[in-house]
Amino acid sequence: MHEFDLIKKYFSKLTLNNNNSLNLNDDVFFDKSKKLVVSVDTYINRSHFFDFKKPNLVIKKILRSSISDLICKGVKPKYYFISGSGNKKTFTKLNLSKMSLSLKQEQKKFGIYLSGGDTVFSSKLSFTIISVGFSDNIIFRNNAKIDDDIYVSGNLGDSYAGLRILKKNISLNKDFSKYFINKYYLPELHLDLANQLFNFANTSIDISDGLFADLDKLINKQKFSYKIYLTKVPISKKLKDVILQKKLKKIDFVSRGDDYQILFTASKKKARIIERTFKFLGIKISKIGKICSSRQKSQIIDEKGNKISIKSKGYLHRF
């Protein structure tokens, strides 16, 4: 069972008379009257992070992926709560010291504060993070408009390349390996962009499960489709070199997720303000396609102008 089927069948009805839940169809809870925005995420060893050999980096990865849910809604995170389950092998004094130092570094970097949590003894290693921010507005899902341009910040695919290196599926030189593994553990978040999104974004989401999977979620309750030009989907020069050298497919990297870049739509009239904003902030921005009517199916256009299909649009949570 897909996660959305599970939510719809068993839990959506529990949110009746609670509009702040957003019908469980967004990344956050939003109480406008209290200006309160909350997100919750759980991370399981071997599912959401490769292993726990680098606890200092793992804890940074999961914290960044959690606060990313708020940033893409136009909200700066303020507080976080963290709960962990583990045992003597995973929660050693050394590992705990490394995690504590990493969290301190992240708090300074993003201006956030640890505010509570829980610890549980278990043979399974997992973490749950609650991120909290305050705003009188957010950028919702399912608010795209016909003919909206589709934009994405930064580059896609580097994180997946890092994961493949960790799994020993790709062999690269030391410098390239270090670059991609770093991108896997430390996704680049655009905190300064949060407040600016309200100036142009109609709808937004962070790319966690993959470009196309998250694009589907972005418009899942609207009768729309999309057209994406693969040549315009941004990747780093290093990833471009690897794809050419190893004769790999670009679409396999940009559709795998864990990028945590911001995917949003905006009116064509906002093109100039978008370019000025991203240039001022020093953030890469790419227009990769547009929102279309549901009368036509969603399309991915390759380098030769042909329509292509993919077996997997991204990570799927199945039960």
N, C-alpha and C positions, 0 to 999 in steps of 0.2 A: 504494500500500500504506500503510495506517495504521501509525503508529509502534508501536502495541502488537502488531500482527500481525508487523511486522518483528522486534521484540524476541523475541516468542514463537517464531518460526520459526528465527531464526538465532543468538540469543544466550542465551536462558534456559537451554539445556542446558549452557552453559559454567559455570553457577553451581552445578552439582550438588556436594554435599558442602561447600557454602559458605553456611550459613544466614545469615551476616551480610549477604549480598547482598539478602535479603528477596525473593528470586525476581525481582528487578528490577521489582518492582511497588510501590515506594514512592519517596519523594523522596530517600531517603538510604541510605547504608551504615551499619550499626550493629553494632559489635563490643562486646557487653555486658561481656565479660571485661576488655577494655581501656578500657571506658567511652568509646569513640571513635565519633563521629558525623561523617559526611562527605557532602557533596553536590557535584555537578559540573554546571555549566551553561555552554552556549555561546550567544553572542549575535552575530547577523549583521546588518550594516548593511542597512537597508531591510526587514528581516524582523522584527527584535526591537527596533529603535529607528528612528525616522523618518528622521533624517539625522545628520550629524556637525558641524552648524554650531555646536552648543553642547556641545563635548566635556566641559566641566565638569559639565554636567547629565546627559549620557549616561552617563558613568562612574559617577555616583551612582545612576542608575536601575538599571543592571545589577548593581551591587554589592548594592543593597537587595533586588532580586529574587532574588539568589542566597542571601543570608543568611536571607531569608524562609523558605526551605525548612527551615532548622533551627528557627527560631522557632516555626513551626506544629507541629513535633514535640515542643515543650516544651523545647527546648535553646537555650541562649544561645551564639551564635557566639564563637569566640575568635581564630582565625587564618584568613587567606585567602591564596590564591595566585592570581595573575592572569597570563594569557598573552595577548598581543595580536599580531595580524597586520595590517600596514599598510605604507604607503610614505611618501615625502617629502611628499606632499600632505596626508596625514592625520596623520602623526606629525611635524608641524612643532615647532619649539622652543616656540612659543607654545601650541600644543595640549597638548604634553607638560607644560608648566608648569601649565596650567589643570587637567589631570587629576591631577597630583601634589598640588596644593593641595586639590582636591576629595576625594581619597582621604584626605588628612590630616584633613580636617574630618569625614569619615565615621568614621574610626578613633576620633576623640575622642568622637563622638556615640554610637557603639555599643560602644565598648570592645574593638575588634578590632585585629589587627596584621597587616601585610603580612609574609609569610613566604617568598616565592619566586615563581617564574614563568618566563616565557620570552617572547622577542620574535622575530617572524618577518617578513621582508620579503615583501610580497605585494600584488598589485593589489586584493585583496579585504580589506575591513576587518572584523575580527571580534575578539571577546574570549572567553576561557574563564576561568571563575572556579571555584576549588575552595574551599569553605567548610568549616571544621573546628570542631567543638565537642566537649565532654566531658560525658557523662551516664551514669548506670547504668540509665537507662530512657528510652524514647521513647513517643510516642503514635502507634500504627500506623494505617495504612489498614485498611479491611475489618474493623473491629472494632465496627461499629455494632450496636445491638440493636433488635429490633422495638419500635415505639412510642417510640423515642428522639425527643426534640425536636431540630430542626435549627436551629442558630444561626449568625449571621455577625457579625463585628465591623465597626465603622465604617460607611462608606457605599460603595455600588457605583456604577459608571458614570461618575464624574467623569473618570477617566483616558481612557476612550474618547471622551468629549466633547472632551478636550484634543487627542487624536489627530485627530479630525475637523476641529478648528479649524486644526491644523497643515497638514492636507491641503486646507484651504480648502473643505471641504464644508459648514461652518457659518460664518456671519458673525455675530459678537457684538460688543458694545461692549468697550472696552479693559479695563475692570475684570473683566468676566466672562471674557474671553479669557485674561487673565493668571492668573486663579484656576484655570481648567481645565487650561491648559498646565502650570502648576506641579504639579497633581495627576498629570499624565501623567509628568513627569520625576522627581517626588519622592514616590513612594508612602509613605504613613504606616505605619510598622511599630510593632507593640506589643511592644517588647522586654520590658517589665515583666510582660507576660502569660505569657511562656514558662513560668516555673516554676509558675504558678498553674493552668495547663491540666490538670495531673495530678489536681487536686482534683475535677474534674467531667467532663472530655472522655473519651468512649469511643473516638473516632476523629477525626482532623483532617487538614486539607490547607489550603494557601494557594490563594487564587483567582488563578491566573495565566492560564489559558486561557478562563475564563468560568465563571459560577456553575453552570450546568447541566452543562457538560463536566466540570468538576472534581467536581461532586457524583456524576456517573456513575463517575468514577475512584475516588472515595472508597469506593464500595460495589461495585466492578466484579466482585469474586469472591464476593460474597454473594448469596444468592437473595432480594434485597430490592427494593423500589421506594420511591418517595418521593412526598409530596404537598407542593407549594410554593404558598403564597398570595402572589401577585404584589404585593398591596397591602401586605404586611408586609416585602417586600424593601426595605431602607433606601436612600434616595438623599438627597443634599443638597438644601437649599432652592433653591440656585442651579440645580441640574439640574432640579428640579421646575418652576421658572419657565421654563427654556428649553424643556422638553418641552411645556408648555402654550402658550407663545408661538409655537413653531415647528410645533405640531401633530405632534409626533413620538411614537414608541412607547417606553414605559419599558423594555419587555422587550428592545428592541434595544440598549440601553445596558448593562443589568445582565448581559447574557450575553456580553459581548465580551472580558472579561478585563483583565489588567494592573492589577488593583486591589490584589492582594497582601494582602487582608484574610484573616482566619482563619475558615474554614468548619469547624464541628465538630458532633458530635452528643453528646447527654447524656441521661441518664435524667430523667424528669419530676420525680423526687425531688430532683434537684440544682438545680431552678429558683431557689430562694432564695439558695443559695450563689453561683450564677452572677450573679444580680442584685447581690448585695452586693460581690462581687469586682470587677465591672466599674464599679460606682459608686465604690468606693474608689480604683480606678486612674484614674478619669475617662475611661473608654473607652465609647463607644456600643456597645450590644449589642442585637440583634434576633432574636427567635424567628420563623422564617419558614416552618416546616412540620414534618413528622414523617416518620420512617422507617416504611414499610408492608411488608406481606407481598408476595411476588412473585406471589401469586394475582391481584393487581390491577396494572395498568400504572402507571408513574410518571405523575403528573398535575401540571399547572400550572394553577392556578385564577386567573382574572382578577378585575378589580374588580367584575364583575357576578355572580360565582359560577359562571361558565362554564369548562369545560375548554378550554384552548387548546393549540395545537401551534406549534412554531417550526421554521423551515427549518434554522437553524444553532444548535447549542447552544453554540458557542464556537470558538476557534481549533483547527484540526486540523493535525497534522504529517503530511503525506502525502509519500510517496516514489514 
